[in-house]
Amino acid sequence: MARIAFNHDWAYRLPQGPFAPMQGPQDPPVAVTLPHDALRDTRRTPDAPGGGATAYHPQGAFTYLKTFDVPSDWDGRLVSLEVQGAFRHAMVFVNDEFAGNRADGYTRFFVDLTPYLRFGEPNAVRIEVRSGQDSRWYSGSGLHRPVLLHVTDALRIPPDGVVVTTERVEPGMAVVDV
């Protein structure tokens, strides 16, 4: 199993809809290294909905972009993305196809990229995040924890796939459930 740090060579921008080209030139994506809090780069405003509790930042929506090469020898293997924290309402796209999502902003999650990859070619990952007015403190917004790429054999034990629970402990003996 390969567990590859996937934190460099990202960029982020404000989301662009299908009609963005008709609206004139768009701001280019800004290069970042993860972890990254995009909300920190927004302009504070005294009338932000959360006020001082959210450090006078407005809620935001941001798009993270990364292009990476997928070797042809990965064909037949399972390739997944581990996002350790994306605040919030994250949606993951691979080569413009929806691959997975997670509403919670603090819990890590995995997305199977395999069905969407083009082996032996460059591939594009896009993660869209949105923060709302539902926090009582500054939550930030973006990919605020590391991202990892897992490349494994198709037959494997998934992360957190084995759980051991102690059912009973007595002198000289324990009963465990695996």
C-alpha positions in Angstrom: 0.0 0.0 0.0 1.2 3.5 -0.9 0.1 6.4 1.2 1.1 9.6 -0.6 1.1 13.1 0.8 -1.1 15.1 -1.6 -0.8 18.6 -0.2 1.3 20.4 -2.8 0.4 22.0 -6.1 -3.2 22.9 -5.3 -4.9 26.1 -6.3 -8.2 27.7 -5.2 -10.6 30.2 -6.5 -14.2 31.3 -6.1 -16.6 28.8 -7.7 -17.4 29.3 -11.4 -20.7 28.2 -12.9 -21.3 27.1 -16.5 -21.9 30.7 -17.6 -18.7 32.1 -16.1 -17.0 32.6 -19.6 -19.9 34.9 -20.6 -19.3 37.1 -17.5 -15.9 38.2 -18.7 -12.5 37.4 -17.3 -12.4 35.5 -14.1 -9.7 35.8 -11.4 -7.1 33.1 -11.9 -6.8 30.4 -9.3 -4.3 31.1 -6.4 -1.6 28.5 -5.7 -1.7 27.0 -2.2 -0.2 24.3 -0.1 -2.5 22.4 2.2 -3.7 22.7 4.8 -5.4 26.0 3.8 -8.1 28.2 5.1 -9.6 30.2 2.2 -12.0 32.2 4.5 -8.9 33.8 6.0 -8.2 35.5 2.7 -11.7 37.1 2.4 -12.4 40.7 3.2 -13.8 41.3 6.7 -17.0 43.3 6.9 -18.8 44.8 9.9 -22.1 43.5 8.7 -21.0 39.9 8.3 -23.9 37.6 9.4 -21.9 36.0 12.2 -20.4 39.3 13.5 -17.6 39.0 15.9 -18.2 35.3 16.5 -17.0 34.6 13.0 -14.3 37.3 13.1 -16.4 39.4 10.7 -15.8 37.1 7.8 -18.7 36.4 5.4 -19.6 32.8 4.7 -17.9 31.6 1.6 -17.7 29.0 -1.2 -14.4 28.0 -2.6 -13.1 25.5 -5.2 -9.8 23.7 -4.8 -8.1 22.3 -8.0 -5.2 19.9 -8.5 -3.9 18.1 -11.6 -1.7 15.1 -11.1 -0.3 12.3 -13.3 -1.7 8.8 -12.8 0.8 6.1 -13.8 -0.5 3.4 -16.1 0.8 0.7 -13.7 -1.9 1.8 -11.2 -4.5 0.3 -13.5 -6.1 -2.6 -11.6 -5.3 -1.1 -8.2 -7.6 0.9 -5.9 -6.8 4.6 -5.8 -8.6 6.6 -3.1 -8.4 10.1 -1.6 -8.3 10.7 2.1 -9.5 14.2 3.0 -8.7 14.7 6.7 -10.7 17.9 7.0 -12.7 20.0 4.5 -15.0 22.7 5.9 -17.7 22.3 4.9 -20.2 20.5 2.6 -17.3 19.2 0.5 -18.0 17.8 -2.9 -15.2 15.9 -4.8 -15.0 15.7 -8.6 -12.5 13.7 -10.6 -12.1 14.7 -14.3 -15.4 16.7 -13.9 -17.4 13.7 -12.6 -18.9 13.7 -9.1 -17.0 11.2 -7.0 -18.1 11.8 -3.4 -19.1 14.2 -0.7 -19.1 14.9 3.0 -21.3 17.4 4.8 -19.3 17.4 8.1 -16.3 19.7 8.1 -14.2 18.1 10.7 -14.2 14.4 10.1 -11.9 12.7 7.6 -13.4 10.9 4.7 -12.4 8.7 1.8 -13.4 8.9 -1.8 -12.7 6.1 -4.3 -11.2 7.8 -7.4 -10.6 4.6 -9.3 -13.7 4.6 -11.6 -13.0 8.2 -12.7 -9.2 8.0 -13.4 -7.5 8.0 -16.8 -4.5 5.8 -16.3 -1.3 7.0 -17.9 -2.6 10.5 -18.2 -3.0 13.7 -16.2 -6.1 13.8 -14.1 -7.9 16.7 -12.4 -9.4 16.7 -8.9 -11.8 19.5 -7.8 -13.0 19.9 -4.3 -15.8 22.4 -3.7 -16.5 23.6 -0.1 -19.1 25.9 1.3 -19.3 27.4 4.7 -22.6 28.9 6.0 -24.0 31.0 8.8 -24.3 28.1 11.2 -21.3 28.5 13.4 -21.0 30.2 16.7 -17.2 30.8 16.2 -14.7 31.2 13.5 -14.8 27.9 11.6 -12.7 28.9 8.5 -13.5 27.3 5.2 -11.4 25.1 2.9 -9.1 22.1 3.0 -8.0 22.8 6.6 -6.2 19.5 7.2 -3.9 17.3 5.0 -5.0 15.3 2.0 -3.5 11.9 1.2 -3.7 9.6 -1.8 -3.9 5.8 -1.1 -2.9 3.3 -3.8 -3.7 -0.3 -2.7 -4.4 -3.7 -4.1 -8.0 -4.2 -4.9 -8.1 -6.9 -2.1 -7.2 -5.1 1.1 -8.3 -4.2 4.6 -9.6 -0.7 4.3 -8.5 2.0 6.8 -10.4 1.5 10.1 -11.6 -1.8 8.6 -10.6 -3.9 11.7 -12.2 -3.1 15.0 -11.3 -5.0 18.2 -13.7 -4.7 21.2 -13.1 -6.2 24.6 -16.3 -7.9 25.6 -15.1 -9.2 29.0 -12.0 -9.4 31.1 -11.3 -11.9 33.9 -8.1 -12.9 35.6 -6.0 -14.8 33.1 -8.6 -14.4 30.3 -10.2 -11.8 28.0 -13.0 -12.2 25.5 -12.6 -9.9 22.4 -14.7 -9.4 19.4 -12.9 -8.8 16.1 
